[in-house]
Amino acid sequence: MSDDLSPVAKFLFEAGMLKHTARTGWWMAGVRQPETVAEHSWRTSLIASVIAAMEGADPSRAALLAVWHDTGETRTGDVNHLGKKYTEVEADPRDIAADQVAGMPAAVAEAVTEIIGAYEARDTLEADCARDADKLECMIQGIEYRDQGYANAQRWIDNSRGRITTKSGQALADAVLATGSLDWLRSALGEQPR
């Protein structure tokens, strides 16, 4: 292993930018201070592990793919679907990852590029679970925003629901749609759901 860990240290600071990078699509729904990419990625990784467990896949691997899936947005920002319409070429997350790991010890660089590559290839059940988790997290966030008065979030709820492909992800999405966003709190307090 290389003794120079400064490229890894730089990346760790770079990754922290995701804590400040807003998910820009929500602005179109009227959300003034939307969630950050890091907040989205965290819950996405939890959801990926749940879907993977339900699908009989490896929950740890699905969560790993999900938590890393948007790391390239430190370099590109969160470009929403409308913005992508106007960019000539969308940056390939694998190319971004290769730039991000340049100079890192080989073991770290290979691990990161493999994770990003596996998510982007979407040729494993774990990658499918991570992708579905990305859509389900967006759907859940949309429900939370809608419940806070952002009626335009319904578009994100509907679009996200339509993109979930695994049987378990679809069943979980249906359960989410049938559950109030604060039913968990009511249940924890011993109250009746609404």
N, C-alpha and C positions, 0 to 999 in steps of 0.2 A: 504494500500500500504506500502511496505517496505520502511523504511527510508534510506536504503543503496542503493544508485543509482550508486555505483562504477561499478557494472557489466554492466550497461547500458552505462556508460561513456567509459568503456574499449571497448565495442562493437562499439561505434561511432568512436573511433580511429581505430579499426580494419577495419571498413567499408571504411575508408579513404585509405586503402591499394589498393582498387579497382581502385583508381585514378592513380596508378603506375603499375598495373598489365596488361601487354600487352596481346592482343588477339593473341595467338601464331600461329594459323593456317595461318595467313597472312604472316608469315615468309616464308612459303612454296611457296607463290606466289611471293616472292622476295621483299615484303614490309619491309624495314629496320626498320622503326619506326611506327608500326601499332597502331591503336586506342587502348585505354585502355578498360577494362571491364566496368568501370564507364561511359565512353563516349558512349559505346554501349548500356548500360542499360538505359541511359537517353533518347536517341532517340527512343529506343524500347518502352519506356513507352508512349511517344507521339504518336507513330504509333499505339500502342494498343488502346489508347483512340479513335483514328480516326476509326480504324476498328470496334471497339465496337459500336460507334455511327452509323456507316453504317449498322451494323448487328442488331441494336435494342437492344443491350446489355448495361450494365452499363459501360460507359467510365471510370469513376473513379476507379471502381473495376478492370477493365482490366489493367489500367495504374499502379495501385498498385501492382498487380501480376507481371507485367513486370519489374517494377523498382527493385523488390526484387529477380527476378528469378536467378541471378548469385551471390548472396551474399555469398554463400558457397565457392566461388572461392578465398576468402581471406585465406582459409585453404588449398585448394587443388591446387591453381593456375589455370590457364586456360589450361586444357589438351585438345589438339585438337583431332580430330577423329582418326588420326593415332596413337597417343600416347595411346588412350584408348584401342587400340587393344592389347597393351602389358601390361596392368595392369590386375592383377588377378581379382580383384573385384572393380567395380566402386563405389565410395562413394555415398551413397544415400543423396541427399540434405536435406531430412527431418532429418536424423541423424546428419548432420553437424549443422543444425539449432538448434536442441536440445542441442548440445554442446555449441553453441554460446550463447544461452539464459540462460544457467545454472546460477542460483543465481540472476537472474533478478526478479523484482516484477512480480507476477503471471499474471497480466493483460498484461504486455508487452510481457512476454514469450509466453503466449497463443496467442496473436495477431500475433507475428512473426511466430510461428510454424503453425498457421492456414493458413497464407498467403503462406508460402512455400509449405505446404501440398496441398492447393487448386491448386496451379500452377502445381505441380507434378502429382496430380490425373487427371487433364485435363478432368474433368467430368462436366464442366459448359461452357456455351458459352463464358464467360469472360476469362476463362483459354485458350480456343481455340483461342480467339482473341489475347491474350498475346503471345501464342506460334507462331501464324502466324506473329505477329509483330517482334518476335525474328528472324524469317527467312527473313522477308522483310527488316529488318534493315541490315542484313548481305548482302542481295542482293544489297541494295542501296550503302552500303559501298564498295562492290565489283565494282560497276559501277564507283564510285568516284575514286577508285584506278586504275581501267582500264583506265579511262580518264586521269590519271596522268602518264600513261605509263607502268603500271603493267599488261601486256597482260595476264599473268597467272591467274589473278583474275576472268577471265571468268568462270572457273570451279566453283567458289563459287557462281557466279551469277546464273548459270544454276542449280546447286544443290539446292540452296535456293529456287528458283522459283518453282521447282518441289515438294517442301515440304509444300507449302502453301495450306491450305485446305478449308478455308471459302470462300464463294462466293465473299464477299467484299474484302477479302485479295487478291484473285486471280485477281479481276478487278483492284484493286489498283496496283498490281504488273505489270499488263499489261500496265497501264498508266505510271508507272515509267519507264518501258522499252522503251516506246515511247517518253519519255521526256529527253532532255539533262540535264546533271547535273548542268549546269549554266543557263538554261532557266529561272529560277526564277529571276536571277540577270538581265538578258536582259529585262525581263518583267517589273521589278521594275524601270529600267532606261528608259522604253518606247522604247526599241529596238525590232527589229524583231527577233523571234527565228530562229535558224539555222536549 
